[in-house]
Amino acid sequence: EVQLQESGPGLVKPSQSLSLTCSVTGYSITSNYWGWIRKFPGNKMEWMGYISYSGSTSYNPSLKSRISITRDTSKNQFFLQLNSVTTEDTATYYCARYLLYNNYFDYWGQGVMVTVSS
Amino acid sequence: DTVLTQSPALAVSPGERVSISCRASEGVNSYMHWYQQKPGQQPKLLIYKASNLASGVPARFSGSGSGTDFTLTIDPVEADDTATYFCQQSWNDHTFGAGTKLELK
């Protein structure tokens, strides 16, 4: 069974970078696409971006200048880096598998809450 | 951005039928998907591409629609269906609805 697990600091200071890891088991990240989605307090959800089986990336235009998604295929992990964070980046961050053919997210991690605060 | 509009909340009795709507600000073809999220849990895929039941999802759940208007139907509703239901489109990048909170009477 495909399982995803996010990890990373739960507290980040404003202007610093947010870095999260998604560890995948039961499936190779060299197949399909792998994405990050976040859910803000109040329920709004935002697609952040994804990385493909080949390592190419696609980002939400609203984040394009601050976001980077990379991977380590040897560890079957992919990563999110979001630079210059503000309190508005406080959210629960999810990683998920993205099926390109029908364009939906089928397996999600449990999510990690990240608070941006000094 | 394609904005998805959902009703904020619904309340139904167990055994009834409920329809949850999602309206897109522009056409999304059939690239509308539905997720269920319970408190403290990750979203769970219910329906993909408007009307396709995801693996392992009970047949009580169904989806319909195309273009700009989509519906998720649960019939009959069970107590365990208490959750927030999100729609998501993937025709124009990816955007999500604000969610409909389903409560049981």
Interface residues (C-beta under 8 A of the other chain):
Chain A: I37 N43 K44 M45 E46 W47 N60 P61 Y94 N102 N103 Y104 F105 D106 W108 G109 Q110 G111
Chain B: Y31 H33 Y35 Q41 Q42 P43 K44 L45 Y48 K49 N52 A54 T84 F86 Q88 S90 W91 D93 H94 T95 F96 A98 G99
